[in-house]
Amino acid sequence: IQDHLNQIFNVQLNSHATILNWIKKYEGLIGEYVKTLKPQLSGEWNADEMKVKFGGNWKWLWNVMDKDTRYLLASNITEKREVEDARQVFALAKEVAKGQKPESITTDGLPAYKKAFNKEFFTLKAPRTKHISHIRLAGDLNNNIVERLQGTKRDREKVMRGLKNEETPIVPMQDIYYNHVRPHQALEGKTPAEKAGIGVDEQNKWLGLIKRSLNNQTNLTILK
């Protein structure tokens, strides 16, 4: 990236670490802004986990996505894939949904999902959220949508030859890019954020996000 900026835009950087510092800065800024947004969700969620190498060690990256909008609700990195690990990503997804209860959650057959689902979503009150658990690769009931997302993340991981640690800003910044910047062919060229009613109007979506994030930061400062 450092070389690309130099050759194409004549922007000379002393170190590639400068780029990582930019990512850290703007992930923090934009991340705080997107937390304030309430996406309009379809009510059908898909969850899955994938192995990712951090610092030479394999860990688990969990993802929860809304089916129709393709909006990535939550990502979380854990050492294991047990009940509490699955609960963590479910809880994060619920925070982003801001009170919007899913009609269904589709997962694979990992036993931890069932127990985590019962702890986070089960209720005796109607309407109840349905847990669809299966391991099929074809048909109407499959997890292909979130698995496609994980393929995108895997492509990035391969390019970087793994990530150094789970505190990296690369993962959350990639989530921001996926939701708010990258157009999706399945969404007729819209971003998941646009499909969910919270997208930016500017052609330069990064710049639009930064402007809104700065305004949000100013408003928070005034409130304090």
C-alpha positions as CSV (number, residue, x, y, z in Angstrom):
1,I,0.0,0.0,0.0
2,Q,2.9,2.3,0.8
3,D,4.4,1.7,-2.6
4,H,1.0,2.1,-4.3
5,L,0.4,5.5,-2.8
6,N,3.9,6.6,-3.9
7,Q,3.6,5.3,-7.5
8,I,0.0,6.3,-8.2
9,F,-0.7,9.3,-6.1
10,N,2.9,10.6,-5.4
11,V,2.2,10.4,-1.7
12,Q,5.5,9.5,0.0
13,L,5.4,7.9,3.4
14,N,8.4,7.3,5.7
15,S,7.0,3.9,6.9
16,H,4.3,1.4,6.2
17,A,3.6,1.8,10.0
18,T,2.0,5.1,9.1
19,I,-0.8,3.3,7.3
20,L,-1.5,1.1,10.3
21,N,-1.6,4.2,12.5
22,W,-4.2,5.6,10.1
23,I,-6.3,2.4,10.4
24,K,-6.1,2.6,14.2
25,K,-7.1,6.2,14.3
26,Y,-10.1,6.0,12.0
27,E,-11.3,2.6,13.2
28,G,-11.6,4.2,16.7
29,L,-13.3,7.3,15.3
30,I,-15.7,5.6,12.9
31,G,-16.3,2.7,15.2
32,E,-17.8,4.9,17.9
33,Y,-20.1,6.5,15.3
34,V,-21.5,3.3,13.9
35,K,-22.3,2.1,17.4
36,T,-24.9,4.9,17.6
37,L,-26.7,3.7,14.5
38,K,-29.8,1.4,14.4
39,P,-29.9,-0.7,11.3
40,Q,-33.3,-1.8,10.0
41,L,-33.0,-5.5,10.0
42,S,-34.9,-8.3,8.3
43,G,-35.1,-10.5,11.4
44,E,-33.3,-13.5,10.0
45,W,-29.8,-13.8,11.3
46,N,-27.0,-16.2,10.4
47,A,-24.1,-17.1,12.6
48,D,-20.9,-19.0,12.0
49,E,-17.3,-19.3,13.2
50,M,-14.0,-19.6,11.4
51,K,-10.4,-20.4,12.4
52,V,-8.0,-17.5,12.0
53,K,-4.3,-17.3,12.8
54,F,-3.2,-14.6,15.1
55,G,0.5,-14.3,15.9
56,G,1.0,-17.9,14.7
57,N,-1.7,-19.3,16.9
58,W,-5.2,-20.4,15.7
59,K,-8.2,-18.7,17.3
60,W,-11.9,-18.5,16.4
61,L,-13.5,-15.5,14.7
62,W,-17.3,-15.5,15.2
63,N,-19.7,-13.6,12.9
64,V,-23.4,-12.8,13.0
65,M,-25.1,-11.4,9.9
66,D,-28.6,-10.2,9.0
67,K,-29.8,-12.2,6.0
68,D,-31.6,-9.8,3.8
69,T,-29.5,-6.7,4.4
70,R,-26.2,-8.6,4.6
71,Y,-25.4,-6.3,7.6
72,L,-22.7,-7.7,9.7
73,L,-24.0,-7.4,13.3
74,A,-21.1,-8.7,15.2
75,S,-17.6,-10.2,15.1
76,N,-15.7,-11.6,18.0
77,I,-12.4,-13.4,18.5
78,T,-12.0,-16.1,21.1
79,E,-9.5,-18.8,22.1
80,K,-12.1,-21.6,22.1
81,R,-15.6,-22.2,20.7
82,E,-17.6,-23.1,23.7
83,V,-20.9,-21.9,25.0
84,E,-19.7,-18.7,26.6
85,D,-17.8,-17.8,23.4
86,A,-21.0,-18.2,21.3
87,R,-22.9,-16.2,23.9
88,Q,-20.5,-13.3,23.5
89,V,-21.1,-12.8,19.8
90,F,-24.9,-13.2,20.3
91,A,-24.8,-10.6,23.0
92,L,-22.8,-8.2,20.7
93,A,-25.3,-8.7,17.9
94,K,-28.2,-7.9,20.2
95,E,-26.5,-4.6,21.2
96,V,-26.2,-3.6,17.6
97,A,-29.8,-4.6,16.8
98,K,-30.9,-2.2,19.6
99,G,-34.0,-4.1,20.7
100,Q,-34.9,-5.7,17.3
101,K,-35.6,-9.3,18.1
102,P,-34.7,-11.8,15.4
103,E,-37.4,-14.1,14.1
104,S,-34.8,-16.8,13.5
105,I,-31.0,-17.6,13.9
106,T,-29.4,-20.1,11.6
107,T,-26.2,-21.8,12.7
108,D,-24.3,-25.0,12.0
109,G,-24.6,-28.0,14.2
110,L,-22.0,-26.9,16.8
111,P,-23.5,-27.9,20.2
112,A,-22.4,-24.6,21.8
113,Y,-24.8,-22.7,19.6
114,K,-27.9,-24.4,21.1
115,K,-27.0,-23.7,24.7
116,A,-25.9,-20.1,23.9
117,F,-29.1,-19.5,22.0
118,N,-31.2,-20.7,24.9
119,K,-29.4,-18.4,27.3
120,E,-29.5,-15.3,25.1
121,F,-32.8,-15.7,23.2
122,F,-35.1,-18.2,24.7
123,T,-38.3,-16.9,26.2
124,L,-41.7,-18.1,27.1
125,K,-43.3,-15.0,25.6
126,A,-44.4,-14.8,22.0
127,P,-43.1,-14.2,19.5
128,R,-40.2,-16.5,20.0
129,T,-37.0,-16.6,18.1
130,K,-36.4,-19.8,16.3
131,H,-33.1,-21.6,16.2
132,I,-32.4,-23.3,12.9
133,S,-29.4,-25.6,13.4
134,H,-28.0,-27.7,10.5
135,I,-24.9,-28.6,8.5
136,R,-26.4,-28.7,5.0
137,L,-24.5,-27.1,2.2
138,A,-27.5,-26.8,-0.2
139,G,-31.2,-26.0,-0.1
140,D,-33.2,-23.2,1.4
141,L,-31.8,-23.9,4.9
142,N,-28.1,-23.2,4.6
143,N,-25.5,-20.8,6.0
144,N,-24.0,-19.8,2.7
145,I,-24.5,-16.1,3.2
146,V,-22.3,-15.8,6.3
147,E,-19.9,-18.4,4.9
148,R,-19.4,-16.1,1.9
149,L,-18.5,-13.3,4.2
150,Q,-16.0,-15.5,5.9
151,G,-14.5,-16.3,2.6
152,T,-14.0,-12.5,2.1
153,K,-12.2,-12.3,5.4
154,R,-10.1,-15.4,4.7
155,D,-8.9,-13.7,1.4
156,R,-7.7,-10.7,3.4
157,E,-6.0,-12.9,6.0
158,K,-4.1,-14.8,3.4
159,V,-2.8,-11.6,1.8
160,M,-1.5,-10.5,5.2
161,R,-0.2,-14.0,6.0
162,G,-2.1,-14.1,9.3
163,L,-2.7,-11.3,11.8
164,K,-0.3,-10.4,14.7
165,N,-2.8,-10.4,17.6
166,E,-6.5,-10.3,18.3
167,E,-6.3,-6.6,19.3
168,T,-5.5,-5.6,15.7
169,P,-7.7,-2.8,14.2
170,I,-7.7,-4.7,10.9
171,V,-10.7,-6.9,11.8
172,P,-13.1,-4.2,13.0
173,M,-12.0,-1.9,10.2
174,Q,-12.7,-4.6,7.7
175,D,-16.2,-4.9,9.2
176,I,-16.8,-1.2,8.7
177,Y,-15.6,-1.5,5.1
178,Y,-17.9,-4.5,4.6
179,N,-21.0,-2.8,6.0
180,H,-20.6,0.8,5.0
181,V,-18.2,1.1,2.0
182,R,-18.1,-2.0,-0.2
183,P,-21.1,-2.4,-2.6
184,H,-22.7,-5.8,-2.9
185,Q,-23.8,-7.3,-6.1
186,A,-26.5,-9.2,-4.3
187,L,-27.8,-5.9,-3.0
188,E,-27.9,-4.3,-6.5
189,G,-24.8,-2.3,-5.8
190,K,-25.8,-1.0,-2.4
191,T,-23.9,-1.4,0.8
192,P,-25.4,-3.4,3.7
193,A,-25.7,-0.1,5.6
194,E,-27.7,1.5,2.7
195,K,-29.9,-1.6,2.6
196,A,-30.4,-1.2,6.3
197,G,-31.3,2.5,6.0
198,I,-28.1,3.9,7.7
199,G,-25.8,4.4,4.7
200,V,-24.0,7.5,3.7
201,D,-25.0,9.5,0.6
202,E,-21.6,10.6,-0.6
203,Q,-19.9,8.9,-3.5
204,N,-16.7,8.8,-1.3
205,K,-18.2,6.8,1.5
206,W,-15.0,6.8,3.6
207,L,-15.1,10.6,3.6
208,G,-18.8,10.6,4.4
209,L,-18.2,8.3,7.4
210,I,-15.4,10.4,8.7
211,K,-17.5,13.6,8.5
212,R,-20.4,12.0,10.4
213,S,-18.0,10.5,12.9
214,L,-16.4,13.9,13.6
215,N,-19.9,15.4,14.0
216,N,-20.8,12.6,16.4
217,Q,-17.6,13.1,18.4
218,T,-18.3,16.9,18.6
219,N,-21.8,16.2,19.9
220,L,-20.6,13.8,22.5
221,T,-18.1,16.4,23.7
222,I,-20.8,19.0,24.0
223,L,-23.0,16.6,26.0
224,K,-20.2,15.9,28.4
